[in-house]
Every structure is written in structure tokens, then in C-alpha cells.
């Protein structure tokens, strides 16, 4: 049996959620459109373009993991990510 798995972007586009999380990390310095364009290239590319610190990358990836484990936006884990101080000054 062959299984093709291409969930992100084909069946469900999670990039808008990723964009909002990255905006939390970056603050007002970049538009959501710019963030979205860079994330669509790759996360690594966006990290380099936006010159994220290790702590900012960790915060973003932690929240992405929470999003994958808890797809409901109302989940307590995502609320925790949203409630944490944004690491823009780190």
C-alpha cells in the first residue's frame, strides 16, 4: 500500500496560524504579508531573514508544536503561548 501525505498546504493551510505566531515573535517590525511570504519559502529561511535569536526560534517552534498537538485555537497550550511575553526584545 502506498500512502501520500501532504497535509499542510494541500488539504489544510496552516500558514496563516504560523504567520500570526511569527508576528507575535517579531512584533510590529514586519507585516503579516512579508512574514507569510518568507515562511512559505521555509522556516529556516524566515529565521535567517528576520534574524531570530535562538530563544525566539524556540518560542516559535514550541508554539508550532502546541498547534499541531492541539488543533483547536482555544486550547490551553496555545493560550499559554499567546499569554507569554513576546520575545521580541531577546
PDB file of N, CA, C and O in Angstrom:
ATOM      1  N   UNK A   1       0.841  -1.166   0.000  1.00  0.00           N
ATOM      2  CA  UNK A   1       0.000   0.000   0.000  1.00  0.00           C
ATOM      3  C   UNK A   1       0.900   1.247   0.000  1.00  0.00           C
ATOM      4  O   UNK A   1       1.850   1.333   0.778  1.00  0.00           O
ATOM      5  N   UNK A   2       0.598   2.185  -0.858  1.00  0.00           N
ATOM      6  CA  UNK A   2       1.310   3.451  -0.903  1.00  0.00           C
ATOM      7  C   UNK A   2       0.424   4.544  -0.339  1.00  0.00           C
ATOM      8  O   UNK A   2      -0.761   4.635  -0.662  1.00  0.00           O
ATOM      9  N   UNK A   3       1.017   5.374   0.511  1.00  0.00           N
ATOM     10  CA  UNK A   3       0.273   6.486   1.102  1.00  0.00           C
ATOM     11  C   UNK A   3       1.043   7.764   0.818  1.00  0.00           C
ATOM     12  O   UNK A   3       2.242   7.854   1.081  1.00  0.00           O
ATOM     13  N   UNK A   4       0.352   8.732   0.288  1.00  0.00           N
ATOM     14  CA  UNK A   4       0.938  10.042   0.050  1.00  0.00           C
ATOM     15  C   UNK A   4       0.401  10.991   1.108  1.00  0.00           C
ATOM     16  O   UNK A   4      -0.812  11.146   1.250  1.00  0.00           O
ATOM     17  N   UNK A   5       1.297  11.625   1.849  1.00  0.00           N
ATOM     18  CA  UNK A   5       0.871  12.530   2.915  1.00  0.00           C
ATOM     19  C   UNK A   5       1.432  13.914   2.631  1.00  0.00           C
ATOM     20  O   UNK A   5       2.633  14.152   2.751  1.00  0.00           O
ATOM     21  N   UNK A   6       0.544  14.816   2.254  1.00  0.00           N
ATOM     22  CA  UNK A   6       0.923  16.211   2.011  1.00  0.00           C
ATOM     23  C   UNK A   6      -0.174  17.087   2.599  1.00  0.00           C
ATOM     24  O   UNK A   6      -0.901  17.775   1.883  1.00  0.00           O
ATOM     25  N   UNK A   7      -0.272  17.041   3.916  1.00  0.00           N
ATOM     26  CA  UNK A   7      -1.390  17.698   4.584  1.00  0.00           C
ATOM     27  C   UNK A   7      -1.279  19.214   4.537  1.00  0.00           C
ATOM     28  O   UNK A   7      -2.231  19.888   4.143  1.00  0.00           O
ATOM     29  N   UNK A   8      -0.145  19.757   4.928  1.00  0.00           N
ATOM     30  CA  UNK A   8      -0.020  21.203   5.076  1.00  0.00           C
ATOM     31  C   UNK A   8       0.039  21.895   3.723  1.00  0.00           C
ATOM     32  O   UNK A   8       0.976  21.689   2.951  1.00  0.00           O
ATOM     33  N   UNK A   9      -0.951  22.705   3.444  1.00  0.00           N
ATOM     34  CA  UNK A   9      -0.987  23.456   2.202  1.00  0.00           C
ATOM     35  C   UNK A   9      -1.842  22.826   1.132  1.00  0.00           C
ATOM     36  O   UNK A   9      -2.256  23.512   0.197  1.00  0.00           O
ATOM     37  N   UNK A  10      -2.118  21.548   1.236  1.00  0.00           N
ATOM     38  CA  UNK A  10      -2.946  20.878   0.242  1.00  0.00           C
ATOM     39  C   UNK A  10      -4.364  20.695   0.769  1.00  0.00           C
ATOM     40  O   UNK A  10      -5.330  21.167   0.170  1.00  0.00           O
ATOM     41  N   UNK A  11      -4.471  20.010   1.885  1.00  0.00           N
ATOM     42  CA  UNK A  11      -5.788  19.773   2.471  1.00  0.00           C
ATOM     43  C   UNK A  11      -6.179  20.870   3.463  1.00  0.00           C
ATOM     44  O   UNK A  11      -7.358  21.190   3.616  1.00  0.00           O
ATOM     45  N   UNK A  12      -5.204  21.424   4.114  1.00  0.00           N
ATOM     46  CA  UNK A  12      -5.473  22.459   5.108  1.00  0.00           C
ATOM     47  C   UNK A  12      -4.258  23.384   5.169  1.00  0.00           C
ATOM     48  O   UNK A  12      -3.130  22.915   5.327  1.00  0.00           O
ATOM     49  N   UNK A  13      -4.475  24.663   5.047  1.00  0.00           N
ATOM     50  CA  UNK A  13      -3.381  25.630   5.037  1.00  0.00           C
ATOM     51  C   UNK A  13      -3.167  26.178   6.441  1.00  0.00           C
ATOM     52  O   UNK A  13      -3.975  26.967   6.929  1.00  0.00           O
ATOM     53  N   UNK A  14      -2.082  25.766   7.091  1.00  0.00           N
ATOM     54  CA  UNK A  14      -1.786  26.239   8.439  1.00  0.00           C
ATOM     55  C   UNK A  14      -0.890  27.476   8.450  1.00  0.00           C
ATOM     56  O   UNK A  14      -0.606  28.016   9.520  1.00  0.00           O
ATOM     57  N   UNK A  15      -0.443  27.931   7.290  1.00  0.00           N
ATOM     58  CA  UNK A  15       0.446  29.081   7.259  1.00  0.00           C
ATOM     59  C   UNK A  15      -0.144  30.349   7.868  1.00  0.00           C
ATOM     60  O   UNK A  15       0.611  31.122   8.458  1.00  0.00           O
ATOM     61  N   UNK A  16      -1.446  30.608   7.762  1.00  0.00           N
ATOM     62  CA  UNK A  16      -1.982  31.786   8.455  1.00  0.00           C
ATOM     63  C   UNK A  16      -1.769  31.733   9.973  1.00  0.00           C
ATOM     64  O   UNK A  16      -1.505  32.760  10.598  1.00  0.00           O
ATOM     65  N   UNK A  17      -1.882  30.549  10.562  1.00  0.00           N
ATOM     66  CA  UNK A  17      -1.631  30.407  12.002  1.00  0.00           C
ATOM     67  C   UNK A  17      -0.152  30.609  12.287  1.00  0.00           C
ATOM     68  O   UNK A  17       0.207  31.304  13.237  1.00  0.00           O
ATOM     69  N   UNK A  18       0.708  30.008  11.473  1.00  0.00           N
ATOM     70  CA  UNK A  18       2.150  30.183  11.644  1.00  0.00           C
ATOM     71  C   UNK A  18       2.531  31.655  11.512  1.00  0.00           C
ATOM     72  O   UNK A  18       3.390  32.147  12.243  1.00  0.00           O
ATOM     73  N   UNK A  19       1.894  32.349  10.584  1.00  0.00           N
ATOM     74  CA  UNK A  19       2.174  33.770  10.374  1.00  0.00           C
ATOM     75  C   UNK A  19       1.824  34.573  11.622  1.00  0.00           C
ATOM     76  O   UNK A  19       2.595  35.438  12.038  1.00  0.00           O
ATOM     77  N   UNK A  20       0.686  34.299  12.210  1.00  0.00           N
ATOM     78  CA  UNK A  20       0.276  35.021  13.417  1.00  0.00           C
ATOM     79  C   UNK A  20       1.227  34.741  14.582  1.00  0.00           C
ATOM     80  O   UNK A  20       1.551  35.643  15.354  1.00  0.00           O
ATOM     81  N   UNK A  21       1.670  33.490  14.703  1.00  0.00           N
ATOM     82  CA  UNK A  21       2.628  33.165  15.761  1.00  0.00           C
ATOM     83  C   UNK A  21       3.964  33.870  15.532  1.00  0.00           C
ATOM     84  O   UNK A  21       4.570  34.378  16.475  1.00  0.00           O
ATOM     85  N   UNK A  22       4.423  33.899  14.279  1.00  0.00           N
ATOM     86  CA  UNK A  22       5.683  34.581  13.981  1.00  0.00           C
ATOM     87  C   UNK A  22       5.542  36.091  14.219  1.00  0.00           C
ATOM     88  O   UNK A  22       6.485  36.738  14.676  1.00  0.00           O
ATOM     89  N   UNK A  23       4.382  36.642  13.914  1.00  0.00           N
ATOM     90  CA  UNK A  23       4.132  38.069  14.161  1.00  0.00           C
ATOM     91  C   UNK A  23       4.247  38.363  15.653  1.00  0.00           C
ATOM     92  O   UNK A  23       4.755  39.413  16.045  1.00  0.00           O
ATOM     93  N   UNK A  24       3.775  37.431  16.487  1.00  0.00           N
ATOM     94  CA  UNK A  24       3.919  37.563  17.931  1.00  0.00           C
ATOM     95  C   UNK A  24       5.388  37.660  18.325  1.00  0.00           C
ATOM     96  O   UNK A  24       5.755  38.447  19.197  1.00  0.00           O
ATOM     97  N   UNK A  25       6.213  36.866  17.683  1.00  0.00           N
ATOM     98  CA  UNK A  25       7.641  36.854  17.985  1.00  0.00           C
ATOM     99  C   UNK A  25       8.312  38.129  17.504  1.00  0.00           C
ATOM    100  O   UNK A  25       9.144  38.698  18.209  1.00  0.00           O
ATOM    101  N   UNK A  26       7.953  38.583  16.300  1.00  0.00           N
ATOM    102  CA  UNK A  26       8.637  39.715  15.678  1.00  0.00           C
ATOM    103  C   UNK A  26       8.122  41.082  16.111  1.00  0.00           C
ATOM    104  O   UNK A  26       8.853  42.071  16.058  1.00  0.00           O
ATOM    105  N   UNK A  27       6.873  41.137  16.537  1.00  0.00           N
ATOM    106  CA  UNK A  27       6.293  42.426  16.878  1.00  0.00           C
ATOM    107  C   UNK A  27       5.935  43.204  15.619  1.00  0.00           C
ATOM    108  O   UNK A  27       5.737  42.608  14.561  1.00  0.00           O
ATOM    109  N   UNK A  28       5.851  44.532  15.721  1.00  0.00           N
ATOM    110  CA  UNK A  28       5.340  45.347  14.616  1.00  0.00           C
ATOM    111  C   UNK A  28       6.340  45.621  13.483  1.00  0.00           C
ATOM    112  O   UNK A  28       5.997  46.292  12.510  1.00  0.00           O
ATOM    113  N   UNK A  29       7.546  45.119  13.600  1.00  0.00           N
ATOM    114  CA  UNK A  29       8.588  45.464  12.622  1.00  0.00           C
ATOM    115  C   UNK A  29       8.285  44.965  11.204  1.00  0.00           C
ATOM    116  O   UNK A  29       8.746  45.564  10.232  1.00  0.00           O
ATOM    117  N   UNK A  30       7.524  43.886  11.076  1.00  0.00           N
ATOM    118  CA  UNK A  30       7.247  43.293   9.763  1.00  0.00           C
ATOM    119  C   UNK A  30       5.743  43.074   9.603  1.00  0.00           C
ATOM    120  O   UNK A  30       5.031  42.806  10.571  1.00  0.00           O
ATOM    121  N   UNK A  31       5.280  43.195   8.365  1.00  0.00           N
ATOM    122  CA  UNK A  31       3.860  42.967   8.079  1.00  0.00           C
ATOM    123  C   UNK A  31       3.574  41.465   8.032  1.00  0.00           C
ATOM    124  O   UNK A  31       4.475  40.655   7.816  1.00  0.00           O
ATOM    125  N   UNK A  32       2.311  41.113   8.236  1.00  0.00           N
ATOM    126  CA  UNK A  32       1.932  39.708   8.137  1.00  0.00           C
ATOM    127  C   UNK A  32       2.145  39.181   6.720  1.00  0.00           C
ATOM    128  O   UNK A  32       2.478  38.009   6.541  1.00  0.00           O
ATOM    129  N   UNK A  33       1.955  40.037   5.707  1.00  0.00           N
ATOM    130  CA  UNK A  33       2.192  39.607   4.325  1.00  0.00           C
ATOM    131  C   UNK A  33       3.652  39.218   4.112  1.00  0.00           C
ATOM    132  O   UNK A  33       3.942  38.197   3.489  1.00  0.00           O
ATOM    133  N   UNK A  34       4.571  40.036   4.631  1.00  0.00           N
ATOM    134  CA  UNK A  34       6.002  39.737   4.491  1.00  0.00           C
ATOM    135  C   UNK A  34       6.363  38.468   5.247  1.00  0.00           C
ATOM    136  O   UNK A  34       7.108  37.631   4.738  1.00  0.00           O
ATOM    137  N   UNK A  35       5.843  38.321   6.450  1.00  0.00           N
ATOM    138  CA  UNK A  35       6.109  37.122   7.247  1.00  0.00           C
ATOM    139  C   UNK A  35       5.601  35.886   6.514  1.00  0.00           C
ATOM    140  O   UNK A  35       6.306  34.880   6.425  1.00  0.00           O
ATOM    141  N   UNK A  36       4.385  35.958   5.993  1.00  0.00           N
ATOM    142  CA  UNK A  36       3.778  34.835   5.268  1.00  0.00           C
ATOM    143  C   UNK A  36       4.649  34.429   4.075  1.00  0.00           C
ATOM    144  O   UNK A  36       4.913  33.246   3.861  1.00  0.00           O
ATOM    145  N   UNK A  37       5.092  35.428   3.302  1.00  0.00           N
ATOM    146  CA  UNK A  37       5.920  35.127   2.116  1.00  0.00           C
ATOM    147  C   UNK A  37       7.213  34.414   2.508  1.00  0.00           C
ATOM    148  O   UNK A  37       7.623  33.461   1.847  1.00  0.00           O
ATOM    149  N   UNK A  38       7.845  34.868   3.567  1.00  0.00           N
ATOM    150  CA  UNK A  38       9.117  34.263   3.973  1.00  0.00           C
ATOM    151  C   UNK A  38       8.902  32.863   4.548  1.00  0.00           C
ATOM    152  O   UNK A  38       9.696  31.961   4.282  1.00  0.00           O
ATOM    153  N   UNK A  39       7.842  32.669   5.330  1.00  0.00           N
ATOM    154  CA  UNK A  39       7.558  31.340   5.879  1.00  0.00           C
ATOM    155  C   UNK A  39       7.245  30.332   4.784  1.00  0.00           C
ATOM    156  O   UNK A  39       7.589  29.156   4.906  1.00  0.00           O
ATOM    157  N   UNK A  40       6.590  30.786   3.710  1.00  0.00           N
ATOM    158  CA  UNK A  40       6.257  29.878   2.605  1.00  0.00           C
ATOM    159  C   UNK A  40       7.513  29.348   1.919  1.00  0.00           C
ATOM    160  O   UNK A  40       7.494  28.251   1.361  1.00  0.00           O
ATOM    161  N   UNK A  41       8.586  30.101   1.953  1.00  0.00           N
ATOM    162  CA  UNK A  41       9.857  29.608   1.393  1.00  0.00           C
ATOM    163  C   UNK A  41      10.358  28.468   2.288  1.00  0.00           C
ATOM    164  O   UNK A  41      10.565  27.348   1.821  1.00  0.00           O
ATOM    165  N   UNK A  42      10.547  28.765   3.567  1.00  0.00           N
ATOM    166  CA  UNK A  42      10.868  27.746   4.573  1.00  0.00           C
ATOM    167  C   UNK A  42      10.988  28.435   5.922  1.00  0.00           C
ATOM    168  O   UNK A  42      11.224  29.641   6.001  1.00  0.00           O
ATOM    169  N   UNK A  43      10.823  27.654   6.977  1.00  0.00           N
ATOM    170  CA  UNK A  43      11.007  28.214   8.316  1.00  0.00           C
ATOM    171  C   UNK A  43      12.448  28.699   8.481  1.00  0.00           C
ATOM    172  O   UNK A  43      12.687  29.791   8.996  1.00  0.00           O
ATOM    173  N   UNK A  44      13.407  27.879   8.040  1.00  0.00           N
ATOM    174  CA  UNK A  44      14.821  28.247   8.181  1.00  0.00           C
ATOM    175  C   UNK A  44      15.118  29.556   7.464  1.00  0.00           C
ATOM    176  O   UNK A  44      15.852  30.401   7.976  1.00  0.00           O
ATOM    177  N   UNK A  45      14.546  29.718   6.278  1.00  0.00           N
ATOM    178  CA  UNK A  45      14.735  30.953   5.518  1.00  0.00           C
ATOM    179  C   UNK A  45      14.167  32.134   6.302  1.00  0.00           C
ATOM    180  O   UNK A  45      14.826  33.166   6.423  1.00  0.00           O
ATOM    181  N   UNK A  46      12.969  31.996   6.828  1.00  0.00           N
ATOM    182  CA  UNK A  46      12.348  33.082   7.596  1.00  0.00           C
ATOM    183  C   UNK A  46      13.169  33.403   8.839  1.00  0.00           C
ATOM    184  O   UNK A  46      13.340  34.575   9.174  1.00  0.00           O
ATOM    185  N   UNK A  47      13.681  32.383   9.529  1.00  0.00           N
ATOM    186  CA  UNK A  47      14.508  32.627  10.710  1.00  0.00           C
ATOM    187  C   UNK A  47      15.719  33.471  10.351  1.00  0.00           C
ATOM    188  O   UNK A  47      16.092  34.379  11.093  1.00  0.00           O
ATOM    189  N   UNK A  48      16.333  33.168   9.207  1.00  0.00           N
ATOM    190  CA  UNK A  48      17.516  33.915   8.778  1.00  0.00           C
ATOM    191  C   UNK A  48      17.153  35.335   8.348  1.00  0.00           C
ATOM    192  O   UNK A  48      17.824  36.291   8.736  1.00  0.00           O
ATOM    193  N   UNK A  49      16.096  35.477   7.550  1.00  0.00           N
ATOM    194  CA  UNK A  49      15.695  36.798   7.058  1.00  0.00           C
ATOM    195  C   UNK A  49      15.348  37.723   8.220  1.00  0.00           C
ATOM    196  O   UNK A  49      15.724  38.896   8.221  1.00  0.00           O
ATOM    197  N   UNK A  50      14.633  37.194   9.206  1.00  0.00           N
ATOM    198  CA  UNK A  50      14.197  38.019  10.334  1.00  0.00           C
ATOM    199  C   UNK A  50      15.214  38.029  11.474  1.00  0.00           C
ATOM    200  O   UNK A  50      14.982  38.650  12.511  1.00  0.00           O
ATOM    201  N   UNK A  51      16.332  37.346  11.283  1.00  0.00           N
ATOM    202  CA  UNK A  51      17.439  37.332  12.237  1.00  0.00           C
ATOM    203  C   UNK A  51      16.973  36.972  13.651  1.00  0.00           C
ATOM    204  O   UNK A  51      17.267  37.682  14.612  1.00  0.00           O
ATOM    205  N   UNK A  52      16.245  35.862  13.761  1.00  0.00           N
ATOM    206  CA  UNK A  52      15.717  35.433  15.049  1.00  0.00           C
ATOM    207  C   UNK A  52      16.825  34.922  15.948  1.00  0.00           C
ATOM    208  O   UNK A  52      17.773  34.283  15.492  1.00  0.00           O
ATOM    209  N   UNK A  53      16.690  35.213  17.228  1.00  0.00           N
ATOM    210  CA  UNK A  53      17.604  34.634  18.216  1.00  0.00           C
ATOM    211  C   UNK A  53      17.197  33.190  18.455  1.00  0.00           C
ATOM    212  O   UNK A  53      16.126  32.754  18.034  1.00  0.00           O
ATOM    213  N   UNK A  54      18.051  32.470  19.122  1.00  0.00           N
ATOM    214  CA  UNK A  54      17.739  31.082  19.469  1.00  0.00           C
ATOM    215  C   UNK A  54      16.491  30.986  20.332  1.00  0.00           C
ATOM    216  O   UNK A  54      15.677  30.077  20.169  1.00  0.00           O
ATOM    217  N   UNK A  55      16.351  31.927  21.243  1.00  0.00           N
ATOM    218  CA  UNK A  55      15.193  31.917  22.133  1.00  0.00           C
ATOM    219  C   UNK A  55      13.902  32.216  21.353  1.00  0.00           C
ATOM    220  O   UNK A  55      12.865  31.610  21.620  1.00  0.00           O
ATOM    221  N   UNK A  56      13.964  33.135  20.404  1.00  0.00           N
ATOM    222  CA  UNK A  56      12.795  33.427  19.572  1.00  0.00           C
ATOM    223  C   UNK A  56      12.406  32.213  18.734  1.00  0.00           C
ATOM    224  O   UNK A  56      11.225  31.888  18.614  1.00  0.00           O
ATOM    225  N   UNK A  57      13.411  31.541  18.150  1.00  0.00           N
ATOM    226  CA  UNK A  57      13.137  30.332  17.373  1.00  0.00           C
ATOM    227  C   UNK A  57      12.499  29.268  18.252  1.00  0.00           C
ATOM    228  O   UNK A  57      11.539  28.615  17.843  1.00  0.00           O
ATOM    229  N   UNK A  58      13.026  29.093  19.453  1.00  0.00           N
ATOM    230  CA  UNK A  58      12.474  28.105  20.375  1.00  0.00           C
ATOM    231  C   UNK A  58      11.028  28.398  20.739  1.00  0.00           C
ATOM    232  O   UNK A  58      10.196  27.492  20.782  1.00  0.00           O
ATOM    233  N   UNK A  59      10.733  29.661  21.001  1.00  0.00           N
ATOM    234  CA  UNK A  59       9.360  30.065  21.332  1.00  0.00           C
ATOM    235  C   UNK A  59       8.423  29.756  20.168  1.00  0.00           C
ATOM    236  O   UNK A  59       7.354  29.179  20.362  1.00  0.00           O
ATOM    237  N   UNK A  60       8.825  30.140  18.965  1.00  0.00           N
ATOM    238  CA  UNK A  60       8.009  29.895  17.777  1.00  0.00           C
ATOM    239  C   UNK A  60       7.776  28.398  17.574  1.00  0.00           C
ATOM    240  O   UNK A  60       6.642  27.967  17.367  1.00  0.00           O
ATOM    241  N   UNK A  61       8.839  27.614  17.632  1.00  0.00           N
ATOM    242  CA  UNK A  61       8.722  26.174  17.400  1.00  0.00           C
ATOM    243  C   UNK A  61       7.921  25.491  18.500  1.00  0.00           C
ATOM    244  O   UNK A  61       7.190  24.537  18.235  1.00  0.00           O
ATOM    245  N   UNK A  62       8.052  25.973  19.730  1.00  0.00           N
ATOM    246  CA  UNK A  62       7.238  25.442  20.826  1.00  0.00           C
ATOM    247  C   UNK A  62       5.754  25.667  20.524  1.00  0.00           C
ATOM    248  O   UNK A  62       4.939  24.760  20.690  1.00  0.00           O
ATOM    249  N   UNK A  63       5.412  26.859  20.087  1.00  0.00           N
ATOM    250  CA  UNK A  63       4.015  27.169  19.780  1.00  0.00           C
ATOM    251  C   UNK A  63       3.526  26.397  18.564  1.00  0.00           C
ATOM    252  O   UNK A  63       2.362  26.000  18.520  1.00  0.00           O
ATOM    253  N   UNK A  64       4.383  26.177  17.583  1.00  0.00           N
ATOM    254  CA  UNK A  64       4.007  25.368  16.417  1.00  0.00           C
ATOM    255  C   UNK A  64       3.700  23.946  16.872  1.00  0.00           C
ATOM    256  O   UNK A  64       2.717  23.351  16.431  1.00  0.00           O
ATOM    257  N   UNK A  65       4.531  23.406  17.743  1.00  0.00           N
ATOM    258  CA  UNK A  65       4.284  22.070  18.275  1.00  0.00           C
ATOM    259  C   UNK A  65       2.970  22.008  19.031  1.00  0.00           C
ATOM    260  O   UNK A  65       2.235  21.025  18.932  1.00  0.00           O
ATOM    261  N   UNK A  66       2.675  23.045  19.779  1.00  0.00           N
ATOM    262  CA  UNK A  66       1.408  23.112  20.502  1.00  0.00           C
ATOM    263  C   UNK A  66       0.246  23.149  19.515  1.00  0.00           C
ATOM    264  O   UNK A  66      -0.784  22.515  19.744  1.00  0.00           O
ATOM    265  N   UNK A  67       0.403  23.876  18.436  1.00  0.00           N
ATOM    266  CA  UNK A  67      -0.651  23.976  17.411  1.00  0.00           C
ATOM    267  C   UNK A  67      -0.912  22.615  16.783  1.00  0.00           C
ATOM    268  O   UNK A  67      -2.058  22.257  16.510  1.00  0.00           O
ATOM    269  N   UNK A  68       0.144  21.868  16.558  1.00  0.00           N
ATOM    270  CA  UNK A  68      -0.016  20.545  15.935  1.00  0.00           C
ATOM    271  C   UNK A  68      -0.672  19.559  16.887  1.00  0.00           C
ATOM    272  O   UNK A  68      -1.473  18.723  16.470  1.00  0.00           O
ATOM    273  N   UNK A  69      -0.327  19.659  18.181  1.00  0.00           N
ATOM    274  CA  UNK A  69      -0.917  18.734  19.157  1.00  0.00           C
ATOM    275  C   UNK A  69      -2.345  19.116  19.510  1.00  0.00           C
ATOM    276  O   UNK A  69      -3.167  18.251  19.813  1.00  0.00           O
ATOM    277  N   UNK A  70      -2.642  20.410  19.473  1.00  0.00           N
ATOM    278  CA  UNK A  70      -3.955  20.906  19.871  1.00  0.00           C
ATOM    279  C   UNK A  70      -4.507  21.789  18.753  1.00  0.00           C
ATOM    280  O   UNK A  70      -4.334  23.007  18.797  1.00  0.00           O
ATOM    281  N   UNK A  71      -5.159  21.211  17.768  1.00  0.00           N
ATOM    282  CA  UNK A  71      -5.597  21.990  16.613  1.00  0.00           C
ATOM    283  C   UNK A  71      -6.640  23.053  16.925  1.00  0.00           C
ATOM    284  O   UNK A  71      -6.829  23.974  16.130  1.00  0.00           O
ATOM    285  N   UNK A  72      -7.317  22.951  18.055  1.00  0.00           N
ATOM    286  CA  UNK A  72      -8.298  23.971  18.403  1.00  0.00           C
ATOM    287  C   UNK A  72      -7.576  25.226  18.884  1.00  0.00           C
ATOM    288  O   UNK A  72      -6.727  25.151  19.772  1.00  0.00           O
ATOM    289  N   UNK A  73      -7.903  26.360  18.313  1.00  0.00           N
ATOM    290  CA  UNK A  73      -7.270  27.625  18.701  1.00  0.00           C
ATOM    291  C   UNK A  73      -7.567  27.948  20.160  1.00  0.00           C
ATOM    292  O   UNK A  73      -6.835  28.726  20.773  1.00  0.00           O
ATOM    293  N   UNK A  74      -8.608  27.378  20.722  1.00  0.00           N
ATOM    294  CA  UNK A  74      -8.976  27.640  22.106  1.00  0.00           C
ATOM    295  C   UNK A  74      -8.199  26.776  23.099  1.00  0.00           C
ATOM    296  O   UNK A  74      -8.488  26.802  24.296  1.00  0.00           O
ATOM    297  N   UNK A  75      -7.233  26.026  22.624  1.00  0.00           N
ATOM    298  CA  UNK A  75      -6.531  25.117  23.528  1.00  0.00           C
ATOM    299  C   UNK A  75      -5.747  25.893  24.582  1.00  0.00           C
ATOM    300  O   UNK A  75      -5.266  26.993  24.310  1.00  0.00           O
ATOM    301  N   UNK A  76      -5.612  25.326  25.793  1.00  0.00           N
ATOM    302  CA  UNK A  76      -4.863  25.999  26.852  1.00  0.00           C
ATOM    303  C   UNK A  76      -3.392  26.174  26.509  1.00  0.00           C
ATOM    304  O   UNK A  76      -2.774  27.145  26.944  1.00  0.00           O
ATOM    305  N   UNK A  77      -2.820  25.261  25.741  1.00  0.00           N
ATOM    306  CA  UNK A  77      -1.406  25.388  25.386  1.00  0.00           C
ATOM    307  C   UNK A  77      -1.193  26.599  24.481  1.00  0.00           C
ATOM    308  O   UNK A  77      -0.242  27.356  24.678  1.00  0.00           O
ATOM    309  N   UNK A  78      -2.066  26.791  23.495  1.00  0.00           N
ATOM    310  CA  UNK A  78      -1.925  27.952  22.620  1.00  0.00           C
ATOM    311  C   UNK A  78      -2.213  29.238  23.371  1.00  0.00           C
ATOM    312  O   UNK A  78      -1.586  30.262  23.099  1.00  0.00           O
ATOM    313  N   UNK A  79      -3.143  29.208  24.305  1.00  0.00           N
ATOM    314  CA  UNK A  79      -3.384  30.397  25.124  1.00  0.00           C
ATOM    315  C   UNK A  79      -2.132  30.736  25.913  1.00  0.00           C
ATOM    316  O   UNK A  79      -1.794  31.907  26.081  1.00  0.00           O
ATOM    317  N   UNK A  80      -1.439  29.704  26.400  1.00  0.00           N
ATOM    318  CA  UNK A  80      -0.202  29.926  27.137  1.00  0.00           C
ATOM    319  C   UNK A  80       0.838  30.590  26.231  1.00  0.00           C
ATOM    320  O   UNK A  80       1.527  31.517  26.656  1.00  0.00           O
ATOM    321  N   UNK A  81       0.955  30.118  24.975  1.00  0.00           N
ATOM    322  CA  UNK A  81       1.890  30.737  24.030  1.00  0.00           C
ATOM    323  C   UNK A  81       1.511  32.198  23.798  1.00  0.00           C
ATOM    324  O   UNK A  81       2.380  33.068  23.752  1.00  0.00           O
ATOM    325  N   UNK A  82       0.233  32.461  23.654  1.00  0.00           N
ATOM    326  CA  UNK A  82      -0.226  33.814  23.408  1.00  0.00           C
ATOM    327  C   UNK A  82      -0.060  34.694  24.630  1.00  0.00           C
ATOM    328  O   UNK A  82       0.163  35.897  24.498  1.00  0.00           O
ATOM    329  N   UNK A  83      -0.166  34.116  25.822  1.00  0.00           N
ATOM    330  CA  UNK A  83      -0.082  34.901  27.045  1.00  0.00           C
ATOM    331  C   UNK A  83       1.352  35.196  27.453  1.00  0.00           C
ATOM    332  O   UNK A  83       1.600  36.134  28.211  1.00  0.00           O
ATOM    333  N   UNK A  84       2.296  34.407  26.960  1.00  0.00           N
ATOM    334  CA  UNK A  84       3.694  34.637  27.324  1.00  0.00           C
ATOM    335  C   UNK A  84       4.157  35.955  26.722  1.00  0.00           C
ATOM    336  O   UNK A  84       3.695  36.351  25.652  1.00  0.00           O
ATOM    337  N   UNK A  85       5.059  36.626  27.401  1.00  0.00           N
ATOM    338  CA  UNK A  85       5.607  37.838  26.814  1.00  0.00           C
ATOM    339  C   UNK A  85       6.310  37.487  25.509  1.00  0.00           C
ATOM    340  O   UNK A  85       7.032  36.493  25.432  1.00  0.00           O
ATOM    341  N   UNK A  86       6.099  38.300  24.497  1.00  0.00           N
ATOM    342  CA  UNK A  86       6.738  38.012  23.225  1.00  0.00           C
ATOM    343  C   UNK A  86       8.240  38.264  23.348  1.00  0.00           C
ATOM    344  O   UNK A  86       8.660  39.244  23.964  1.00  0.00           O
ATOM    345  N   UNK A  87       9.033  37.396  22.773  1.00  0.00           N
ATOM    346  CA  UNK A  87      10.482  37.502  22.924  1.00  0.00           C
ATOM    347  C   UNK A  87      11.113  38.452  21.912  1.00  0.00           C
ATOM    348  O   UNK A  87      12.234  38.202  21.469  1.00  0.00           O
ATOM    349  N   UNK A  88      10.442  39.522  21.535  1.00  0.00           N
ATOM    350  CA  UNK A  88      10.990  40.422  20.528  1.00  0.00           C
ATOM    351  C   UNK A  88      12.237  41.149  21.030  1.00  0.00           C
ATOM    352  O   UNK A  88      13.097  41.522  20.233  1.00  0.00           O
ATOM    353  N   UNK A  89      12.340  41.349  22.324  1.00  0.00           N
ATOM    354  CA  UNK A  89      13.496  42.068  22.845  1.00  0.00           C
ATOM    355  C   UNK A  89      14.639  41.160  23.212  1.00  0.00           C
ATOM    356  O   UNK A  89      15.654  41.621  23.734  1.00  0.00           O
ATOM    357  N   UNK A  90      14.496  39.870  22.949  1.00  0.00           N
ATOM    358  CA  UNK A  90      15.552  38.915  23.315  1.00  0.00           C
ATOM    359  C   UNK A  90      16.621  38.847  22.277  1.00  0.00           C
ATOM    360  O   UNK A  90      17.582  38.093  22.429  1.00  0.00           O
TER     361      UNK A  90
END
